[in-house]
Amino acid sequence: MRLLLLLLATLACAARPVAPPLPAPPPPDPLTGRWQGDQVREDGGRRLYQFVLKEDGGKVSGAVYAGNGSNPITEGSVSGEQVTFVVKGATYRGQRRGEDLQVAIPGSRGATQSLATHRVSREAAPPPRPPITLPELRELPTNGLARTPPMGWNSWNKFRTRIDDKLIREIADAMVSSGMQAAGYQFINIDDGWEGSRDEAGNIRSNERFPDMKALSDYVHGKGLKLGIYSSPGFRTCAGFEGSLNHESGDARTFAAWGIDYLKYDWCTAPLAYEVSQMRAAYQKMGEALAATGRPIVYSLCQYGREHVEQWGAAVGGNLWRTTGDISDRWDKMSSIGFDKQAGLETQAGPGHWNDPDMLEIGNGGMSDDEYRTHMSLWALLAAPLIAGNDLRTMSATTRAILTDAEVIAVDQDPEGHQGKRVVKEGDLETWARPLAGGAVAVGLFNRGSAATRMTVRWQELGLEGRRQVRDLWAHAARGKAEGEVSGDVPPHGVVLLRLDREAARRRK
């Protein structure tokens, strides 16, 4: 009996269905998608990154969207949770944890910063552009400002975003006490880093470092100076602060209410919102907004000379427009911008509308005094805005003398407003000339080489004839009369800047 029961139990167990094996865990989600994160700096700026990634067989492709546009991934790979990709020669390394991706972003001088991003889309598609309303293209009437190139100071070259109300007041004081105001400098321009958040109505507010922008404006105006400010057509500025995208009219009214006299409008993050073909309309939109305030505000277009801005900058209300990328306090960068990038633009400049090869680096310590005189001389011949970028509170006597030289500034501020041009180039030796009021000509003999040399310019190269009275502007000395040609001994990376005046008519006996 016991054996029979055991046999029946065995047969019953054998008849039961066998449970299928448990399924294998699903593979990790692929990397493909759009990942987004904000990089927050100590100064309060926020830089938005979007990584559009596509995983295929262990390879990664796509692009990085940040700052002023997008750059493609040239090579990339993924192994498990680890991802590596290269953009413009820089290597990004990331580690995925579900819907989060921690990315080490390469920085300058080998430094990296860690950025936490979150997947916001599983499609490897470019980030959507915000809805934008742009005006139909038209030619705006001139605002009547900047009849000579603007002269002033800007915070960016020396201080970047390390700025506050106290600094700006001290710079205004120094502009007066140093003699720069007397030399013609007017504008105290606050660059990026002043911006705070918007209130419930969308009005821009300054951050805690600038507690009362109207009071600061009143202080600057009380010195007989003018105040400038900075913004961007994008949703953020270059340093990651609040931009003017979709707030152009309101921001213009706020600037006017604060008493602002100058706006630098920087393209920077705008490529994340606009197509390149919309650039002119974007600048026109702010030009219209400034005009609508009724306040005279000099309008400075900062979009690095793209899209032949010299051909339409004045039409959107611009008084000056950048012709190149950013300058830096190095001889090679300054000379490349000044000599190599400005030739051929001279027909587009004149009273009220100027080509802008960027701000002055004089006194920031990266170049010699001779190189700084070359910088100042070339900008004067180019009829360029003279916007100093050094610390006016601590500048040396030599720096002050270069920035305030009355005879050189007179070339820059010549009322006829002709931009100079290159008339001779022989290797490292270049001669630039600019016609001045009254038939005079300013001539710069520039030596871009590393050894001192003697240079000669002939009248036929300048389109001149007859005798001319010659004055050496940096030496502040008359050199008598010359006919047919004039020469000068030029130091390496230096200049001899001359003014050639018509010979005074002889008195009749």
C-alpha positions as CSV (number, residue, x, y, z in Angstrom):
1,M,0.0,0.0,0.0
2,R,2.8,2.4,1.0
3,L,4.6,1.7,-2.3
4,L,1.4,2.3,-4.3
5,L,0.9,5.7,-2.7
6,L,4.5,6.7,-3.4
7,L,4.1,5.6,-7.0
8,L,0.9,7.7,-7.4
9,A,2.6,10.8,-5.9
10,T,5.5,10.4,-8.3
11,L,3.2,10.2,-11.3
12,A,1.2,13.3,-10.1
13,C,4.4,15.4,-9.8
14,A,5.5,14.3,-13.2
15,A,2.2,15.4,-14.7
16,R,2.6,19.0,-13.4
17,P,3.7,21.5,-16.1
18,V,7.3,22.7,-15.7
19,A,7.6,26.5,-15.1
20,P,9.4,28.3,-17.8
21,P,12.8,29.8,-16.9
22,L,12.8,33.4,-15.8
23,P,13.4,35.9,-18.6
24,A,16.8,37.5,-18.8
25,P,16.9,41.1,-17.5
26,P,16.3,43.6,-20.3
27,P,19.4,45.2,-21.7
28,P,20.2,48.7,-20.5
29,D,18.4,51.5,-22.3
30,P,20.5,52.7,-25.3
31,L,22.3,56.0,-25.1
32,T,20.3,57.4,-28.0
33,G,18.5,60.6,-27.1
34,R,18.8,64.3,-26.2
35,W,20.5,65.0,-22.8
36,Q,20.3,68.4,-21.2
37,G,22.0,70.1,-18.2
38,D,23.0,73.5,-16.9
39,Q,26.5,74.3,-15.9
40,V,26.4,76.9,-13.1
41,R,29.4,79.0,-12.4
42,E,30.4,80.9,-9.2
43,D,29.6,84.2,-10.8
44,G,26.0,83.1,-11.3
45,G,26.2,82.5,-15.0
46,R,24.6,79.4,-16.4
47,R,25.7,77.6,-19.6
48,L,23.1,75.2,-21.1
49,Y,24.5,72.1,-22.7
50,Q,22.5,69.7,-24.9
51,F,24.0,66.4,-26.1
52,V,22.2,64.8,-29.0
53,L,23.6,61.3,-29.1
54,K,22.9,58.3,-31.3
55,E,24.3,54.8,-30.3
56,D,24.8,52.3,-33.0
57,G,26.8,49.1,-32.6
58,G,29.1,50.6,-29.9
59,K,29.7,53.8,-31.9
60,V,28.3,57.2,-30.9
61,S,27.5,60.0,-33.2
62,G,25.5,63.3,-32.9
63,A,26.4,66.8,-31.8
64,V,26.9,69.1,-28.8
65,Y,24.7,72.2,-28.5
66,A,26.1,74.9,-26.2
67,G,26.9,78.6,-26.1
68,N,26.9,79.9,-29.6
69,G,25.8,76.9,-31.6
70,S,26.4,73.3,-32.3
71,N,29.4,71.2,-33.1
72,P,29.4,67.6,-34.5
73,I,30.8,64.6,-32.7
74,T,33.7,63.4,-34.9
75,E,34.2,60.1,-33.2
76,G,32.6,58.4,-30.2
77,S,32.2,55.0,-28.5
78,V,30.1,53.4,-25.8
79,S,30.9,50.5,-23.6
80,G,28.3,49.5,-21.0
81,E,27.6,52.6,-19.0
82,Q,30.7,54.5,-20.2
83,V,30.6,56.9,-23.2
84,T,33.4,58.8,-24.9
85,F,33.1,61.3,-27.8
86,V,35.3,63.9,-29.4
87,V,34.1,67.4,-30.4
88,K,36.5,69.9,-32.1
89,G,39.5,67.8,-30.9
90,A,38.3,67.8,-27.2
91,T,37.3,64.6,-25.5
92,Y,34.1,64.4,-23.4
93,R,33.7,61.4,-21.1
94,G,30.4,60.4,-19.6
95,Q,28.8,57.7,-17.4
96,R,25.1,56.9,-17.8
97,R,22.9,55.9,-14.9
98,G,19.4,55.3,-16.3
99,E,18.0,58.6,-17.4
100,D,21.0,60.5,-16.1
101,L,24.3,61.1,-17.8
102,Q,27.3,62.6,-15.9
103,V,29.7,64.2,-18.4
104,A,33.2,65.5,-17.8
105,I,33.4,68.6,-20.0
106,P,36.9,69.6,-21.2
107,G,37.9,73.1,-20.4
108,S,40.9,75.4,-21.1
109,R,44.4,74.4,-20.0
110,G,43.4,70.8,-19.5
111,A,40.8,71.5,-16.8
112,T,37.5,69.6,-16.8
113,Q,34.1,70.2,-15.2
114,S,31.6,67.6,-14.3
115,L,28.0,68.3,-15.6
116,A,24.9,66.3,-14.6
117,T,22.5,66.0,-17.5
118,H,19.1,64.3,-17.8
119,R,17.6,62.7,-20.9
120,V,14.7,64.9,-22.1
121,S,14.0,63.0,-25.3
122,R,14.7,59.5,-26.7
123,E,15.0,60.9,-30.2
124,A,18.4,61.9,-31.6
125,A,17.0,65.2,-33.0
126,P,18.3,68.7,-32.6
127,P,16.7,70.7,-29.7
128,P,13.6,72.6,-30.6
129,R,13.9,76.3,-31.3
130,P,11.7,78.6,-29.2
131,P,8.8,80.4,-30.9
132,I,10.0,83.8,-32.2
133,T,8.3,86.7,-33.9
134,L,10.6,88.7,-36.2
135,P,9.9,91.9,-38.1
136,E,9.9,92.2,-41.9
137,L,13.3,93.5,-43.1
138,R,13.4,97.3,-43.7
139,E,15.9,100.1,-43.4
140,L,15.5,102.0,-40.1
141,P,16.1,105.7,-40.0
142,T,19.4,106.8,-38.4
143,N,19.4,107.7,-34.8
144,G,21.8,110.6,-35.3
145,L,24.3,109.3,-32.8
146,A,28.1,108.5,-32.9
147,R,29.0,111.1,-35.6
148,T,32.6,110.2,-34.7
149,P,33.7,106.8,-33.4
150,P,32.5,106.2,-29.8
151,M,35.2,106.6,-27.1
152,G,34.9,105.0,-23.7
153,W,35.7,102.0,-21.5
154,N,34.3,98.5,-21.2
155,S,34.6,96.0,-18.3
156,W,35.1,92.7,-20.2
157,N,38.8,92.7,-21.3
158,K,40.1,93.2,-17.8
159,F,37.4,92.0,-15.4
160,R,35.2,89.6,-17.3
161,T,32.2,89.0,-15.0
162,R,34.0,90.1,-11.8
163,I,32.1,93.4,-11.8
164,D,29.9,95.3,-9.4
165,D,28.5,98.7,-8.6
166,K,31.5,99.8,-6.6
167,L,33.9,99.0,-9.5
168,I,31.9,100.9,-12.0
169,R,31.8,104.0,-9.8
170,E,35.5,103.8,-9.2
171,I,36.2,103.5,-13.0
172,A,34.0,106.5,-13.6
173,D,36.0,108.4,-11.0
174,A,39.2,107.3,-12.6
175,M,38.1,108.3,-16.1
176,V,37.7,111.8,-14.8
177,S,40.8,112.1,-12.6
178,S,43.1,110.4,-15.2
179,G,42.3,112.9,-17.9
180,M,40.6,110.4,-20.1
181,Q,37.4,112.3,-20.0
182,A,39.1,115.5,-21.0
183,A,40.7,113.5,-23.9
184,G,37.3,112.6,-25.2
185,Y,36.3,109.3,-23.5
186,Q,32.6,109.3,-22.6
187,F,31.1,105.9,-22.1
188,I,31.4,103.6,-19.1
189,N,30.1,100.3,-20.5
190,I,29.1,97.4,-18.2
191,D,29.6,94.2,-20.1
192,D,28.3,90.7,-19.3
193,G,27.6,89.8,-15.7
194,W,25.2,92.5,-14.4
195,E,22.0,90.5,-15.2
196,G,19.7,89.0,-12.6
197,S,16.3,87.3,-13.1
198,R,13.0,88.6,-14.4
199,D,10.1,89.6,-12.3
200,E,6.6,88.3,-12.7
201,A,5.9,90.7,-15.5
202,G,9.0,89.7,-17.4
203,N,11.0,92.8,-16.6
204,I,14.8,92.3,-16.4
205,R,16.4,93.0,-13.0
206,S,20.0,93.5,-12.2
207,N,21.7,91.0,-9.8
208,E,22.7,91.6,-6.2
209,R,26.0,93.1,-7.3
210,F,24.1,96.0,-8.9
211,P,21.4,96.8,-6.4
212,D,20.2,100.0,-8.1
213,M,21.1,100.5,-11.7
214,K,19.2,103.8,-11.9
215,A,21.3,105.2,-9.0
216,L,24.5,104.0,-10.7
217,S,23.4,105.6,-13.9
218,D,22.8,108.9,-12.1
219,Y,26.2,108.7,-10.5
220,V,27.9,108.2,-13.9
221,H,25.9,111.0,-15.4
222,G,26.8,113.2,-12.5
223,K,30.4,112.9,-13.6
224,G,29.5,114.1,-17.1
225,L,29.9,110.6,-18.5
226,K,27.5,108.1,-20.1
227,L,26.5,104.6,-19.1
228,G,26.4,101.5,-21.4
229,I,25.1,98.1,-20.8
230,Y,25.1,94.6,-22.5
231,S,22.6,92.0,-23.6
232,S,22.1,89.3,-26.2
233,P,19.4,88.3,-28.8
234,G,19.6,84.8,-27.3
235,F,17.9,83.5,-24.2
236,R,21.2,83.8,-22.4
237,T,24.3,85.9,-22.8
238,C,27.8,84.6,-23.5
239,A,28.5,84.2,-19.8
240,G,25.2,82.5,-19.2
241,F,23.1,85.3,-17.8
242,E,19.6,86.3,-18.8
243,G,19.3,87.4,-22.5
244,S,16.7,89.5,-24.3
245,L,15.1,86.8,-26.5
246,N,11.4,87.6,-26.7
247,H,11.8,90.5,-24.3
248,E,13.4,93.0,-26.7
249,S,10.8,95.8,-26.2
250,G,10.6,95.4,-22.5
251,D,14.3,95.3,-22.0
252,A,14.8,98.4,-24.2
253,R,12.2,100.3,-22.1
254,T,14.0,99.2,-18.9
255,F,17.4,100.3,-20.2
256,A,15.9,103.7,-21.1
257,A,14.3,104.0,-17.7
258,W,17.6,103.4,-16.1
259,G,19.2,106.1,-18.2
260,I,21.3,103.8,-20.4
261,D,23.2,105.5,-23.3
262,Y,24.8,102.6,-25.1
263,L,23.9,99.0,-25.7
264,K,26.3,96.2,-26.8
265,Y,24.2,93.4,-28.2
266,D,26.1,90.1,-28.4
267,W,25.0,87.3,-30.8
268,C,26.6,84.5,-28.6
269,T,23.9,82.1,-27.7
270,A,21.5,83.3,-30.4
271,P,22.3,80.4,-32.7
272,L,20.4,78.1,-30.4
273,A,17.3,80.2,-31.1
274,Y,17.8,81.6,-34.6
275,E,18.8,80.4,-38.0
276,V,21.7,82.4,-39.4
277,S,19.4,83.8,-42.1
278,Q,17.4,85.5,-39.3
279,M,20.4,87.4,-37.8
280,R,19.6,90.7,-39.5
281,A,15.9,90.6,-38.4
282,A,17.0,89.8,-34.8
283,Y,19.2,92.9,-34.7
284,Q,16.5,95.0,-36.4
285,K,14.0,93.9,-33.7
286,M,16.2,95.4,-31.0
287,G,17.0,98.4,-33.1
288,E,13.2,99.1,-33.4
289,A,12.8,98.6,-29.7
290,L,15.5,101.1,-28.8
291,A,14.1,103.7,-31.2
292,A,10.7,103.3,-29.7
293,T,11.9,104.3,-26.3
294,G,12.7,107.8,-27.5
295,R,16.0,107.8,-25.6
296,P,19.2,108.3,-27.6
297,I,21.0,105.0,-27.2
298,V,24.1,104.1,-29.2
299,Y,23.6,100.6,-30.7
300,S,26.6,98.4,-30.9
301,L,26.2,95.1,-32.9
302,C,28.5,92.3,-31.6
303,Q,28.2,89.4,-34.0
304,Y,31.8,89.0,-35.0
305,G,31.6,90.2,-38.6
306,R,29.3,87.4,-39.8
307,E,27.0,87.6,-42.7
308,H,28.7,90.7,-44.1
309,V,27.3,92.9,-41.3
310,E,29.0,95.9,-42.7
311,Q,26.5,95.8,-45.5
312,W,23.4,96.0,-43.3
313,G,24.5,97.1,-39.8
314,A,23.4,100.7,-40.3
315,A,20.0,99.6,-41.8
316,V,19.0,97.9,-38.5
317,G,19.9,101.0,-36.5
318,G,23.5,100.0,-35.7
319,N,26.1,102.7,-35.0
320,L,28.9,100.2,-34.9
321,W,29.4,96.6,-35.6
322,R,32.2,94.1,-34.9
323,T,34.2,92.9,-37.8
324,T,36.0,90.0,-36.3
325,G,36.1,87.6,-33.4
326,D,37.3,88.6,-29.9
327,I,40.5,90.4,-29.4
328,S,43.0,89.3,-26.8
329,D,46.1,90.9,-25.2
330,R,48.6,89.3,-27.5
331,W,50.6,90.8,-30.4
332,D,49.6,88.0,-32.9
333,K,45.9,88.3,-32.2
334,M,45.8,92.1,-32.1
335,S,47.8,92.5,-35.3
336,S,45.9,89.8,-37.1
337,I,42.6,91.5,-36.3
338,G,43.9,95.0,-37.1
339,F,46.0,94.4,-40.2
340,D,44.6,91.3,-41.8
341,K,40.8,91.5,-41.1
342,Q,40.1,95.2,-41.8
343,A,41.4,95.7,-45.3
344,G,38.5,96.2,-47.8
345,L,36.0,97.4,-45.3
346,E,36.8,101.1,-45.5
347,T,33.9,101.9,-47.9
348,Q,31.3,100.9,-45.2
349,A,32.3,103.3,-42.4
350,G,31.4,106.9,-41.9
351,P,29.7,109.3,-39.4
352,G,27.1,107.4,-37.4
353,H,28.1,103.9,-38.5
354,W,31.6,102.4,-37.9
355,N,33.5,99.2,-38.4
356,D,34.5,97.9,-35.0
357,P,37.7,95.7,-34.7
358,D,36.9,95.2,-31.0
359,M,38.1,96.9,-27.8
360,L,41.5,98.2,-26.9
361,E,43.9,96.0,-24.8
362,I,46.3,98.8,-24.1
363,G,47.6,98.6,-20.5
364,N,46.6,95.0,-19.8
365,G,50.2,93.8,-19.8
366,G,50.4,91.3,-22.6
367,M,52.2,93.6,-25.1
368,S,55.1,96.0,-25.1
369,D,54.6,99.8,-25.2
370,D,55.6,99.8,-28.9
371,E,53.0,97.2,-29.6
372,Y,50.4,99.2,-27.8
373,R,51.3,102.3,-29.8
374,T,50.8,100.2,-32.9
375,H,47.4,99.1,-31.5
376,M,46.3,102.7,-30.9
377,S,47.7,104.0,-34.2
378,L,46.0,101.4,-36.3
379,W,42.7,101.8,-34.6
380,A,42.9,105.6,-35.1
381,L,43.6,105.1,-38.8
382,L,40.7,102.7,-39.1
383,A,38.3,105.2,-37.6
384,A,37.6,102.5,-35.0
385,P,35.7,103.0,-31.7
386,L,38.2,103.6,-28.9
387,I,36.9,101.5,-26.1
388,A,39.6,101.0,-23.4
389,G,39.6,97.7,-21.6
390,N,42.2,98.2,-18.8
391,D,42.0,99.1,-15.1
392,L,41.8,102.9,-15.2
393,R,42.4,103.1,-11.5
394,T,45.9,101.7,-11.6
395,M,47.2,102.3,-15.1
396,S,50.8,103.5,-15.6
397,A,51.8,106.9,-16.8
398,T,52.8,105.4,-20.1
399,T,49.5,103.7,-20.6
400,R,47.7,106.9,-19.8
401,A,49.9,108.8,-22.3
402,I,49.1,106.3,-25.1
403,L,45.4,106.3,-24.4
404,T,45.1,110.1,-24.1
405,D,47.4,111.3,-26.8
406,A,45.6,114.2,-28.3
407,E,47.2,114.2,-31.7
408,V,46.5,110.4,-32.2
409,I,42.9,110.8,-30.9
410,A,42.4,113.7,-33.4
411,V,43.1,111.2,-36.2
412,D,40.5,108.8,-34.9
413,Q,37.9,111.5,-34.3
414,D,38.4,113.4,-37.6
415,P,35.0,114.8,-38.5
416,E,35.0,113.7,-42.1
417,G,34.9,110.1,-40.9
418,H,36.9,108.4,-43.6
419,Q,38.3,105.0,-42.7
420,G,41.9,104.5,-43.6
421,K,43.2,101.7,-45.8
422,R,46.4,99.8,-46.5
423,V,48.3,101.3,-49.4
424,V,51.6,99.3,-49.3
425,K,52.4,95.8,-48.1
426,E,55.9,94.4,-48.5
427,G,56.4,91.4,-46.3
428,D,56.2,92.5,-42.7
429,L,56.2,96.2,-43.7
430,E,52.8,97.9,-44.2
431,T,51.8,101.5,-44.9
432,W,48.3,102.6,-44.0
433,A,46.8,106.0,-44.8
434,R,43.7,107.9,-43.9
435,P,42.4,111.2,-45.5
436,L,41.6,113.9,-43.0
437,A,39.6,117.1,-43.0
438,G,41.3,120.0,-44.8
439,G,43.2,117.9,-47.3
440,A,45.6,116.4,-44.7
441,V,46.6,112.7,-44.7
442,A,47.5,110.5,-41.7
443,V,50.1,107.9,-42.5
444,G,51.2,104.9,-40.4
445,L,54.5,103.1,-41.2
446,F,54.1,99.8,-39.5
447,N,56.8,97.2,-38.9
448,R,55.3,93.8,-38.1
449,G,58.8,92.2,-38.2
450,S,61.2,91.5,-35.4
451,A,64.0,93.9,-36.4
452,A,64.1,97.7,-36.6
453,T,64.0,99.0,-40.1
454,R,63.8,102.2,-42.1
455,M,60.6,102.7,-44.1
456,T,59.7,105.1,-46.9
457,V,56.4,106.0,-48.4
458,R,56.1,107.8,-51.7
459,W,53.6,110.4,-52.7
460,Q,52.4,108.4,-55.7
461,E,51.4,105.5,-53.3
462,L,49.4,108.0,-51.3
463,G,47.9,109.8,-54.3
464,L,49.6,113.0,-53.3
465,E,51.7,115.6,-55.1
466,G,53.6,118.8,-54.2
467,R,55.2,119.6,-50.8
468,R,53.7,118.6,-47.5
469,Q,54.4,119.7,-43.9
470,V,55.2,116.6,-41.9
471,R,54.5,116.1,-38.2
472,D,55.4,113.0,-36.2
473,L,52.4,112.5,-34.0
474,W,53.9,110.2,-31.3
475,A,57.0,112.4,-31.0
476,H,54.8,115.5,-31.0
477,A,57.4,117.1,-33.3
478,A,57.4,118.9,-36.7
479,R,59.7,117.3,-39.2
480,G,59.7,120.1,-41.7
481,K,58.6,119.9,-45.3
482,A,58.8,116.9,-47.7
483,E,58.2,116.4,-51.3
484,G,57.8,113.1,-53.2
485,E,58.4,110.9,-50.2
486,V,58.9,110.6,-46.4
487,S,60.8,108.1,-44.3
488,G,61.0,106.9,-40.8
489,D,62.9,104.5,-38.5
490,V,60.4,102.0,-37.2
491,P,61.1,99.7,-34.2
492,P,60.0,96.0,-34.3
493,H,56.3,95.6,-33.9
494,G,56.2,99.4,-33.9
495,V,54.9,102.4,-35.8
496,V,55.8,105.9,-37.0
497,L,52.6,107.8,-37.3
498,L,52.7,110.9,-39.4
499,R,50.4,113.7,-40.4
500,L,51.0,115.3,-43.8
501,D,49.4,118.7,-44.2
502,R,49.2,120.8,-47.3
503,E,51.8,123.4,-47.4
504,A,50.4,126.7,-46.2
505,A,49.8,129.2,-49.0
506,R,52.5,131.9,-49.2
507,R,51.4,135.4,-48.3
508,R,51.5,137.9,-51.1
509,K,53.8,140.9,-50.7
